[in-house]
Amino acid sequence: MDVIELSIDFSNIKKKLNKTLSKKKVMVLGDIVLDEYINCELGYSVNEDVTTILKKDTHLYPGNASNVANNICSHGVDVILVGYIGADANADTLKECLLESVDDSNVIFKTDRQTVKKTRLMVNNNIHTRVDEGHEQSLFNDEFFYIKEIIKMYSRDLECIVFSDLGKGLYTPAMIKELINFARLINIPIFIDPATNDKSIYKNANFLFPNYKEICNLLDLKDADFLDNLFTIENYRRLYNIDTIILKVGENGSYCFSDNNRYYLPSLCDNPICCIGAGDSLLSGFVSSYAKNMNIRDSFILANLNAAISVSKLHTSYVTIEELLTFCNDLEENVENK
């Protein structure tokens, strides 16, 4: 399979970063989660013969779909976040963590739900333990119907739909299939961060953003030759009528497969600090570029730039246009000095 390793035209990318935006909006669906990071010190209690964890400072961020919303919005694109969370203190905190320009008027508080919070206990900037709070129960049929009604209501104003799935069962497989086909029916592109092991679910999706582990689980790929697996992934894309697959391979970069494009970009970050939310940042960088009417190639490059900045930060984070411009300048200078 012929794959083109891309070089980056930094002047072109920087010019397009400042491009006038489409007036249309991006709708983000999926698991709306609160991320908490607590810096800790480990100790030991002689009396109880146990390890102790002394909590110090705490940092809170939107996670998963809400992180995607923040990331897209930070690029100047109008975002509508849609979903259900609990009527609880974690929900109040989460909404306070969203950027002011994220439209969260369709994030609905439900007394019969709990807002999911992931608490990561950090020791020397490494995750020691993760504690999860809240249970993600599947949407009821009337709740899913209401989400489809919201999509209909905004359909004329939408550039695309983004579905960020944790695979915890909030959306059932049948709902995901229906969501994809519904988006196709009303002619709105849908971008999906997948998390299930049923390959038929994503048939007819416009854009799919798996990491290598996820796609191997999805297609039941064994420890075969990597290039052989790439052939299998491309065949899956064609067979299931998926327009584009963006494959994330961690420190080995990422690949883009579509009918007219097969691209590869090596990792753009030499010293990653935290990879939590990196997939969100790559997805968001691609979507925000798409919303500015950039082509697949430039959107793929900007997605990788966005992810590279994200993994250089300590916690879940969003990336600004100013950070992207600075990063482009730094990379361009490094290339010139070689």
BELJOKA-V707414 format. One record per residue. N is the residue number from 1. SS is DSSP state (helix for helix, strand for strand, loop for the rest). Layout:
# BELJOKA-V707414
N;SS + N;SS
This chain:
# BELJOKA-V707414
1;loop + 2;loop + 3;loop + 4;strand + 5;strand + 6;loop + 7;loop + 8;loop + 9;loop + 10;helix + 11;helix + 12;helix + 13;helix + 14;helix + 15;helix + 16;helix + 17;helix + 18;loop + 19;loop + 20;loop + 21;loop + 22;loop + 23;loop + 24;loop + 25;strand + 26;strand + 27;strand + 28;strand + 29;strand + 30;strand + 31;loop + 32;strand + 33;strand + 34;strand + 35;strand + 36;strand + 37;strand + 38;strand + 39;strand + 40;strand + 41;strand + 42;strand + 43;strand + 44;strand + 45;strand + 46;loop + 47;loop + 48;loop + 49;loop + 50;strand + 51;strand + 52;strand + 53;strand + 54;strand + 55;strand + 56;strand + 57;strand + 58;strand + 59;strand + 60;strand + 61;strand + 62;strand + 63;strand + 64;strand + 65;helix + 66;helix + 67;helix + 68;helix + 69;helix + 70;helix + 71;helix + 72;helix + 73;helix + 74;loop + 75;loop + 76;loop + 77;loop + 78;loop + 79;strand + 80;strand + 81;strand + 82;strand + 83;strand + 84;strand + 85;strand + 86;strand + 87;loop + 88;loop + 89;helix + 90;helix + 91;helix + 92;helix + 93;helix + 94;helix + 95;helix + 96;helix + 97;helix + 98;loop + 99;loop + 100;loop + 101;loop + 102;strand + 103;strand + 104;strand + 105;strand + 106;strand + 107;strand + 108;strand + 109;strand + 110;strand + 111;loop + 112;loop + 113;loop + 114;loop + 115;loop + 116;strand + 117;strand + 118;strand + 119;strand + 120;strand + 121;strand + 122;strand + 123;strand + 124;loop + 125;loop + 126;strand + 127;strand + 128;strand + 129;strand + 130;strand + 131;strand + 132;strand + 133;strand + 134;loop + 135;loop + 136;loop + 137;loop + 138;loop + 139;loop + 140;loop + 141;helix + 142;helix + 143;helix + 144;helix + 145;helix + 146;helix + 147;helix + 148;helix + 149;helix + 150;helix + 151;helix + 152;helix + 153;helix + 154;helix + 155;helix + 156;helix + 157;helix + 158;strand + 159;strand + 160;strand + 161;strand + 162;strand + 163;strand + 164;strand + 165;loop + 166;loop + 167;loop + 168;loop + 169;loop + 170;loop + 171;loop + 172;loop + 173;helix + 174;helix + 175;helix + 176;helix + 177;helix + 178;helix + 179;helix + 180;helix + 181;helix + 182;helix + 183;helix + 184;helix + 185;helix + 186;loop + 187;loop + 188;loop + 189;strand + 190;strand + 191;strand + 192;strand + 193;strand + 194;loop + 195;loop + 196;loop + 197;loop + 198;loop + 199;helix + 200;helix + 201;helix + 202;helix + 203;loop + 204;loop + 205;loop + 206;loop + 207;strand + 208;strand + 209;loop + 210;loop + 211;strand + 212;helix + 213;helix + 214;helix + 215;helix + 216;helix + 217;helix + 218;helix + 219;helix + 220;loop + 221;loop + 222;loop + 223;loop + 224;loop + 225;loop + 226;helix + 227;helix + 228;helix + 229;helix + 230;helix + 231;helix + 232;helix + 233;helix + 234;helix + 235;helix + 236;helix + 237;helix + 238;helix + 239;helix + 240;loop + 241;loop + 242;loop + 243;loop + 244;strand + 245;strand + 246;strand + 247;strand + 248;strand + 249;loop + 250;helix + 251;helix + 252;helix + 253;loop + 254;strand + 255;strand + 256;strand + 257;strand + 258;strand + 259;loop + 260;loop + 261;loop + 262;strand + 263;strand + 264;strand + 265;strand + 266;loop + 267;loop + 268;loop + 269;loop + 270;loop + 271;loop + 272;loop + 273;loop + 274;loop + 275;loop + 276;loop + 277;loop + 278;helix + 279;helix + 280;helix + 281;helix + 282;helix + 283;helix + 284;helix + 285;helix + 286;helix + 287;helix + 288;helix + 289;helix + 290;helix + 291;helix + 292;loop + 293;loop + 294;loop + 295;loop + 296;helix + 297;helix + 298;helix + 299;helix + 300;helix + 301;helix + 302;helix + 303;helix + 304;helix + 305;helix + 306;helix + 307;helix + 308;helix + 309;helix + 310;helix + 311;loop + 312;loop + 313;loop + 314;loop + 315;loop + 316;loop + 317;loop + 318;loop + 319;loop + 320;loop + 321;helix + 322;helix + 323;helix + 324;helix + 325;helix + 326;helix + 327;helix + 328;helix + 329;helix + 330;helix + 331;helix + 332;helix + 333;helix + 334;helix + 335;helix + 336;helix + 337;helix + 338;loop
